[in-house]
Amino acid sequence: MNRILFFSDNKELIAFWSSTLNELYQIGTVLDIRSDFTADLTLVDAEKLSHNHSLLSLFKEKSNRFLIIGDDWSEDNQIEALTHGAVGYCDKSEPAELLMLAIDRILKGDIWIQRHLVSRVIGSLVQMKPAPVDNNTKQKSAHSIKLLATLSNREREVAGMIRSGDSNKAIAGALFISERTVKAHLTSIFKKLKVSDRLHLALFIKEYN
């Protein structure tokens, strides 16, 4: 059973999360995400980030995944969290069913983000200062280019549209294939390129294509 932790000072919010998720997941709380802990997913109350903005930097340092739960958070805040390593954002006002769907998708390796924000997140990430190029980086680039060469022409088309932030429905319509076929292509692409979700696929294509 997947383990989900809550990071919040809001007792009502924790009670809501607990009542919603306790039948499907092993749940608990974490008092400080700077500490060492293990979870399949951590739900982070955006208020905690508002009070301590430096916590954002922890998302990339931790092996855990973080889903932000906010109260009408701006798109700029959502993008900043995602570029720092969060795997999604869900609003507190959304119904419990949507939160459960977001968690399910994330645990399956996807991200939870409004599709129209994907291109902005990618743009923000690629504008960040690149790491120094060394021999290890060059070897990684050469290996990534070889992986990219394993894609079929159709998979390249699908991957290119993911880079543009298109949904499965839009890709299916543009390529005259079913959404099920799009999902099958994505599964194959993720496996071949060794990426975990749409965002990382888009970044991979942006960097190496």
N, C-alpha and C positions, 0 to 999 in steps of 0.2 A: 504494500500500500504506500502510495506517495506521501511524503511528509511535507506539510505546509506550515510555515510559521508566520505569525503576525507581528509587525513592528509598529506599535501605536500606543498612545496614552489615552485614547478614546475608548472607554469601557463599553459604551453602547455599540461602537463600531466593531469591537472585538467580539461582543456577544452576537452581533448580526452575522459576522463572518463564521463564527463557531456553529451557530444554528444552521447556517446554509451548507456548510462543508463537512461537518463531523461524521456524516454517514458514508462519505466517499473517500475521505483522506484522514491520515493521522495528523492531528493539528496540535499546535502549541504556540507559545509566544517567545520572542527574543527581546531582551531588554536593551541590548546595544549591538548594532550590526557591525561595530568595529571589533567585536569579540570573535573568537573562533566558534563556529557552529556549522551544522550540516542540515541542509533542507533541499528538497527538490524545487521548491519555490517559496519566496518570501513576499508577503503582501505588505507593502510599505505605505503607511498613511502619509500623504503629501504634506500634512502639517509638520511632521517631523523634519522634512527637508526644508520647509520654510523657516523653521527655527534654527536649523544648522545646515546651511547650504553646502558646507564642505563634505557632507556625507555622500554627495553625488559621486565624488571621486572614488569611493569604495566599490562602486558597482563593477568596475573593470578589474579591480584587484581581487575580488572574491570569485570563487568558482560557482557560487550560488547564483540563481536567477532571481530577479526582482521585478515585481509588477507593482506599479504605482497606482494607488487609489486616491483620487483627488476630488476636490469640490469645484467644478467648473474651471479646471486648470486651463490656462491659455495654451494655444498651439505652440507658442514659443517655449513655454515651460516643458511641454511634452517632448518637443524636439530635443531640448537640452538634456533631459533625462535619458532619452534614447541614445543620444550621441555619447553619453557617459557610460552606457552599458546596460541600462534597464531594458527589459524585454517587452514592455508594454505599459499602457495607461488605460485605466477604466474609471469612469466617473461614479461617485457615490450615489448619484441619483438614478443610475441605471438599475433595471430590475435584477433580482438575484440570478435569474436564468442567464443573463448576459455575462455576469461575473463568472459563473460556472463554465460557460462556453469559452470565455477568455482563458481560464485556467486550463481547461482541457486542451485547447489549441497550443498553449505554451508548453505544456508537458509533452506534447507530441513533437515539439521542436520548432513551432512557428513563433511569430511575434504577434502582439496585439496592438495594432496601430491603425488609425484612419488611413485608408489607401492613398488619399490625396496628399498625405504628409510624407509618404515614402521617399519621393524624389527630393523633398526638402531635407530630410534626414541624411540621405546619401550625399547631397550637396554640402551639407555642414561637415560631414565626416571627411570627405575628400579634400576639403579646404584646410583641415587641421594640419599642423606642421608634421611632415613625414619623418619617420624614424631615419637615422643615418644609414646610408647604404654600406653594408659590409659584405664579406664573403658569404655569410649565412643568409643574408637577405637576397643576394644574387642567386644562390642555390635554390632558395624557396621560390623565387620568381620563375626560374627555369623549370622547376617542378610543376608550378601552377600552370604555366603555359602548356606543358605536356598534358596535364589533366584536361585543360580546355580543348585540346585537339581531339580528345576522345568523344566529344559531343557530336551527335548527328546534326545535319543541317536543320532539321525541325527543332531539335533541342536548343540549338543556337538561337533560332527565331524566338522561342518561348523565353529563353534566358534574357534576350535583348529587351523584350517587352516587360519582363519583371524589373529590369534595370530602370525602365521608364515609369515604374510605379503602377502598371496596369493590373487590373484584377483578373482572376481566372475567367470570369464571364467575358470581359473585354478581349482577352487573348483568344478565347474560343470563337468569338464572333469574327475577329479579324482574320483568323487562320482557318475558319470554316471547319472547326472540329468541336467535339463535345467538351464540356467542362471536365468530365471524367477522364478524357484523354489528356487534357491539360495537366490534371493532377498526376496522371501516370508519368507524363514527361518530367514533371517537377521532381517526383520521387527518384526517377532515374538520374536527373541532373544533380540533385543533392548528393546522391551516392557517388557519382563519378567525380564530382568536384570536392567532395568531403566537406560540405557546408551544411549548416543545421537549419537554416530558414531563409525566407525570401530576402530579408534585408542583407544577410551575409552573401547570398547569391548575387544580389545587385552590386554589392561592393566588389565582389570577386570579378564580375564582368567589367565593372568600371575600371578596375586596376589593370587587368591582364588582357582584355580584349582589344 
